[in-house]
């Protein structure tokens, strides 16, 4: 009966042991650096810029839309 009172602590202890074992036995992944990948962006291409020329709605117009 005493085990049932401490079931949450037993679960967390088992989970901690399981996660620790999984991390300790896993192989490290190779580090991928962005400079190792080929660059597909042409350096002479300009970034497109969008300019919005519209007036802001007044509070009365916003309330009308809702």
Secondary structure, DSSP 8 states (H G I E B T S, - for coil): -HHHHTHHHHHHHHHHHHHHHHHHHS-------GGGS---S-TT--------------HHHHHHH-
